[in-house]
């Protein structure tokens, strides 16, 4: 098998020689060009696994090269060389389709890391070239269920994004599967054999954030009895997923920005920085642009994280997927309960689920079905088992019967009791108890959600979901 071939495009002879010697020592064949015209001629003549281009060239610029390669050689990763501190150029190149960037003066170890990552991506792309239903697509269909156009588009975007190192901001309402999308980007990429580290930025106390993200040396502060790596070191070579990134305090945003730009971190108590090779994915249910306008989020960090945006559709935007998702959830619940046969949905029950607005999205669908199974006869889930409120049903849906049949005698008053002294509507009664408990915890903690979650003995994420489901936000 022939050695991988790399094209270097730079008008500085010394830099071309340095990069050529470095890559040659990595057993790579290297061609060099000083102008865009020379690079075009070489691209037409040879098949390359990586192109490395400067941003400023005598007869053009690096962005022009990036766009041409993206158009005519879509399987070829292209990385750019940027001037020191030129963050805007790096972001512009990533948006144009560059795989990654390296800053001048060149740090040779960072260059080698970039090249190894790019070549892995190129080999993966070549192995699946022309296979629309290749392994990556099959894996996505198994884990991100649905056949709607909206979810098909998401799957196609994930496959494209997996070939890049560009930061991706995943947008969507709570419960749409933002962490699942981040995991799929990682698992479909050349970094799949490395670590995927997911961090809930809203659940870390502010005083511990720097130590949690960057690690600390032994004796750096009281209680630091041994050296410890942070999230960046744990994700080295892999992917770091920052969930609810809008909850980061401003001082931590400054430190995170530097770590992303310089690709180096410094442990608390250390004097030297440590290079890290980490791909950053982020997510939030908030509108980051509005957070920037309100002064709660740094604009420069926003541009760094929001190089490429992936929007996940709400469940109500892909109603045709609800039936398949419900079936998968019920089968999973049956496996967990070690039951041979999962219950089925009555046809009218599915119609009600398809007409429901699902403010909590897929996570709420799972919650509703788990609760409905508990209230059902174990074989068929009927409308009354869902515990839905009439106000939550889309009024435009035609021919839906009354949500709570009159002969059942169920009441929507959560406190109403039957003659036997038990709740007449158990789902509504349980929601009422849960709402009151959360409200009391929030009042006792002065509406500090992190403290309220600890008081209730649940996670911050679980509290946030319950508040949204019960309309307590």
C-alpha positions, 0 to 999 in steps of 0.5 A, spaced: 500 500 500 502 506 498 504 512 503 499 517 504 500 523 500 500 530 503 499 537 499 503 543 503 501 550 500 505 556 503 509 561 500 514 561 505 520 556 503 522 555 510 515 553 513 514 548 507 521 545 508 519 544 516 513 541 515 515 537 509 521 534 514 516 533 519 511 529 515 516 526 512 519 523 518 512 520 519 512 516 513 508 521 509 509 523 501 509 530 501 508 535 495 509 543 496 506 549 492 507 556 493 501 559 490 494 557 489 495 556 481 501 550 483 496 547 488 490 546 483 495 543 478 498 538 483 490 537 486 489 535 478 495 530 478 495 526 484 490 523 490 491 526 496 489 524 503 490 531 506 492 538 504 495 543 509 494 551 506 496 558 509 491 563 509 495 568 505 498 567 499 500 571 493 495 569 488 489 568 493 487 566 500 486 560 504 479 560 504 479 560 497 482 553 497 478 551 502 472 552 498 474 549 492 477 543 495 470 542 499 466 543 492 471 539 487 474 534 492 469 533 498 473 527 501 479 531 502 480 534 509 484 541 508 487 544 514 489 551 515 495 555 518 493 561 521 497 567 524 498 567 532 492 569 535 488 570 529 481 567 531 477 570 526 481 567 520 480 560 524 473 560 525 472 563 518 476 557 515 472 552 519 465 555 517 468 554 510 469 547 510 476 546 513 477 540 517 482 543 523 487 549 523 494 550 526 497 556 529 503 560 527 509 559 530 508 551 528 508 547 534 510 540 531 507 536 536 500 539 535 501 539 527 503 531 528 496 530 532 492 534 527 495 530 521 494 523 524 487 525 526 486 528 519 489 522 515 484 517 520 478 521 517 480 521 510 481 513 510 474 512 514 471 517 508 474 513 503 472 506 506 465 508 506 465 512 499 459 511 495 456 507 500 450 511 502 447 505 506 454 504 509 456 502 516 455 509 519 448 510 516 446 503 519 449 505 526 445 512 526 438 508 523 439 503 529 440 509 534 436 515 532 430 512 530 425 515 525 423 516 518 421 523 517 424 528 513 426 532 519 430 526 522 433 523 516 436 530 515 439 530 522 442 523 520 445 526 514 448 532 517 451 527 523 455 523 518 458 530 514 460 533 521 463 526 523 469 528 518 470 534 521 474 537 527 470 543 527 466 545 533 458 544 533 453 547 537 447 542 538 440 546 538 434 544 540 428 543 546 429 539 552 428 532 551 430 532 543 436 528 544 442 533 544 447 528 548 445 522 543 446 526 537 453 528 540 455 521 541 453 519 534 457 525 531 463 522 536 461 514 534 461 516 527 468 519 527 475 517 526 475 519 534 470 513 535 475 509 539 477 515 544 473 517 550 467 521 549 466 525 555 459 529 557 459 535 562 453 538 564 455 545 565 449 547 570 451 542 575 458 544 577 459 548 583 462 555 580 468 554 585 470 547 582 469 549 575 476 550 573 479 544 577 474 540 574 475 542 567 483 542 567 485 538 573 489 540 579 496 538 582 497 535 588 497 540 594 494 546 589 488 547 594 486 544 601 483 537 599 488 536 593 491 530 596 493 527 589 494 530 582 488 529 578 486 530 570 480 534 568 475 533 563 480 536 557 485 531 559 480 525 560 477 527 553 484 527 550 484 524 543 476 524 543 470 529 544 468 533 550 461 535 550 459 541 554 451 540 555 447 546 558 453 551 556 449 557 557 450 556 564 457 557 565 459 563 569 463 569 565 469 567 569 469 560 566 467 562 559 474 566 559 478 560 561 474 555 556 475 560 550 483 560 551 483 552 552 479 552 545 483 557 542 490 555 544 488 547 545 492 547 551 490 547 558 494 548 565 492 544 571 490 548 577 497 549 581 501 548 575 506 552 571 506 549 565 501 548 560 499 541 557 497 540 549 490 537 548 487 534 542 479 535 543 473 536 539 468 540 542 461 539 541 456 543 545 448 544 547 443 548 550 436 549 550 437 556 551 438 561 545 445 563 545 445 569 541 440 572 546 444 570 552 450 574 548 445 580 547 443 580 554 451 580 556 450 573 560 455 569 554 461 572 551 460 573 544 467 571 542 466 564 545 459 564 542 463 564 535 468 559 537 462 554 539 457 556 534 462 554 528 457 549 525 450 549 528 446 542 528 438 543 530 434 537 532 427 538 531 422 537 536 417 531 537 411 535 535 415 536 528 416 529 526 409 526 528 410 520 524 416 518 528 411 517 534 409 510 533 416 507 532 419 511 538 413 508 542 414 501 540 421 501 541 420 505 548 415 499 550 420 494 548 425 497 552 421 497 558 419 490 557 426 488 557 428 491 563 422 488 567 424 481 564 417 481 561 416 476 554 411 481 551 411 488 551 404 492 551 401 494 545 398 501 543 390 501 542 389 505 535 386 511 538 391 511 543 396 512 538 392 518 535 392 521 541 400 521 542 400 524 535 396 530 537 399 531 543 404 537 543 410 534 547 413 540 551 418 535 554 419 531 547 422 524 546 424 524 554 417 526 556 414 520 551 418 515 555 416 518 561 408 518 559 409 510 556 412 508 563 407 511 567 401 508 562 404 501 562 404 501 570 396 504 570 394 499 564 392 492 564 399 490 562 397 488 555 394 494 551 395 501 553 388 505 552 387 513 552 385 513 559 392 510 561 396 516 558 394 521 563 394 527 558 390 533 560 385 535 554 388 542 554 395 539 551 391 536 545 392 539 539 385 542 537 386 541 530 386 534 530 379 531 527 375 525 530 378 524 537 373 522 542 373 525 549 379 524 552 376 521 559 370 517 557 364 519 561 363 511 564 370 511 567 368 517 572 375 519 572 375 527 574 381 532 572 381 535 579 387 532 582 384 532 589 378 529 588 377 522 591 372 516 590 368 513 595 373 508 597 378 514 599 383 513 593 384 518 588 379 518 582 385 520 577 391 517 580 396 520 574 393 527 576 394 526 583 401 524 583 402 530 578 399 535 583 404 532 589 410 532 585 408 539 583 407 541 590 414 538 593 418 541 587 415 548 589 416 547 596 423 545 595 424 551 590 422 556 595 426 553 601 432 554 597 430 561 594 429 558 587 436 555 587 435 549 582 441 546 584 440 546 591 433 544 590 435 538 586 439 536 592 434 537 597 429 532 593 434 527 592 434 527 584 439 530 579 439 537 576 437 534 570 431 530 573 429 536 576 429 541 570 425 535 566 420 535 571 419 542 572 418 543 564 413 537 564 409 540 570 410 547 567 413 550 573 419 554 569 
